[in-house]
Amino acid sequence: MEKLVIKIGADKRKELKDVFDNPKKYSYSNTHTLFLDTGEDLYRLLSPQRLELLRRLIKYQSEKKTVGELARELGRKQEAISRDASFLAMHKMIKKIKKKREVYLKPMFKSLEIKFASA
């Protein structure tokens, strides 16, 4: 997938109906859209630490980084990076690749876009 779009406060039903009624109007190929109700939902899903980990993986996706290397670079404990990586992998935002004793992390998307609905 190319892009993950997170929409906060958007009217899911209205938007999905519009997509089905006017498919040519939208270019959602290679895009995954996640609808959240509130900013608090976003915070539970992507805490500042998880967001920074995901941002770094997306920005430097051509570089192979192990959990340990990322922990050193981000100034965090390896266990914390591993826990956040498992959470992000469970939500299909990253992929964990095990090679022998090392665990590499790979983003599932090339970009992340967060949109707040207008009132």
C-alpha positions as CSV (number, residue, x, y, z in Angstrom):
1,M,0.0,0.0,0.0
2,E,1.1,3.5,-0.8
3,K,-0.7,5.5,1.8
4,L,-2.5,5.3,5.1
5,V,-5.1,8.0,5.7
6,I,-6.5,8.5,9.1
7,K,-9.7,10.6,9.2
8,I,-10.8,11.9,12.6
9,G,-14.4,13.0,13.1
10,A,-15.5,12.3,9.5
11,D,-19.0,11.0,8.8
12,K,-18.1,7.4,7.8
13,R,-21.5,6.5,6.4
14,K,-21.8,9.6,4.3
15,E,-18.3,9.3,2.9
16,L,-18.5,5.6,2.1
17,K,-21.9,6.2,0.4
18,D,-20.4,9.0,-1.7
19,V,-17.5,6.7,-2.7
20,F,-19.9,4.0,-3.9
21,D,-22.2,6.5,-5.6
22,N,-19.3,8.3,-7.3
23,P,-16.3,5.9,-7.6
24,K,-14.6,8.0,-10.4
25,K,-14.5,11.0,-8.1
26,Y,-12.1,9.3,-5.7
27,S,-8.7,7.9,-6.3
28,Y,-8.3,5.5,-3.4
29,S,-6.2,2.9,-5.2
30,N,-3.3,1.8,-3.0
31,T,-4.7,3.8,-0.1
32,H,-6.1,2.4,3.2
33,T,-8.4,4.7,5.1
34,L,-9.0,4.4,8.8
35,F,-11.9,6.3,10.4
36,L,-11.6,7.4,14.0
37,D,-14.2,9.3,16.1
38,T,-12.0,11.5,18.2
39,G,-8.5,12.8,18.7
40,E,-8.4,10.6,21.8
41,D,-8.9,7.5,19.6
42,L,-5.9,8.7,17.6
43,Y,-3.8,9.1,20.7
44,R,-4.7,5.6,21.9
45,L,-3.7,4.2,18.5
46,L,-0.6,6.3,17.9
47,S,0.9,7.6,21.1
48,P,3.7,10.2,20.5
49,Q,6.3,7.4,20.8
50,R,4.5,5.1,18.4
51,L,4.0,7.9,15.9
52,E,7.7,8.8,16.1
53,L,8.6,5.1,15.5
54,L,6.2,4.9,12.5
55,R,7.4,8.2,11.1
56,R,11.0,7.1,11.3
57,L,10.2,3.8,9.6
58,I,8.3,5.5,6.8
59,K,11.0,8.2,6.3
60,Y,13.9,5.8,6.2
61,Q,12.2,2.8,4.8
62,S,15.1,2.0,2.4
63,E,17.3,1.3,5.5
64,K,17.0,-2.0,7.3
65,K,16.8,-1.3,11.0
66,T,16.6,-3.8,13.9
67,V,14.5,-3.2,17.0
68,G,17.8,-2.6,18.9
69,E,19.1,-0.1,16.4
70,L,15.8,1.8,16.5
71,A,15.9,1.8,20.3
72,R,19.3,3.4,20.4
73,E,18.4,6.0,17.7
74,L,15.2,7.0,19.5
75,G,16.7,6.9,23.0
76,R,14.3,4.3,24.2
77,K,14.5,0.9,25.8
78,Q,14.5,-2.1,23.4
79,E,11.6,-3.6,25.2
80,A,9.5,-0.5,24.7
81,I,10.3,-0.4,20.9
82,S,9.4,-4.1,20.7
83,R,6.1,-3.6,22.5
84,D,5.2,-0.7,20.3
85,A,6.3,-2.6,17.2
86,S,4.0,-5.5,18.2
87,F,1.1,-3.1,18.7
88,L,1.7,-1.5,15.3
89,A,2.1,-4.9,13.6
90,M,-1.2,-6.1,15.2
91,H,-2.9,-3.1,13.6
92,K,-1.2,-3.8,10.2
93,M,0.8,-0.6,10.2
94,I,4.2,-2.3,10.2
95,K,5.6,-5.7,9.5
96,K,8.0,-7.5,11.7
97,I,10.6,-9.5,9.8
98,K,12.6,-12.1,11.8
99,K,16.0,-13.1,10.5
100,K,17.9,-15.5,12.8
101,R,18.0,-13.6,16.2
102,E,17.3,-10.2,14.7
103,V,13.9,-8.5,14.2
104,Y,13.6,-5.9,11.5
105,L,10.7,-3.5,11.1
106,K,9.2,-2.5,7.8
107,P,6.3,0.0,7.4
108,M,3.3,-1.2,5.5
109,F,2.7,2.2,3.9
110,K,4.9,4.7,2.2
111,S,3.1,7.7,3.7
112,L,0.8,8.6,6.5
113,E,-1.8,11.4,6.3
114,I,-4.0,12.5,9.2
115,K,-7.1,14.6,8.5
116,F,-9.4,16.2,10.9
117,A,-13.0,16.7,9.7
118,S,-14.2,20.3,9.4
119,A,-17.2,21.2,11.6
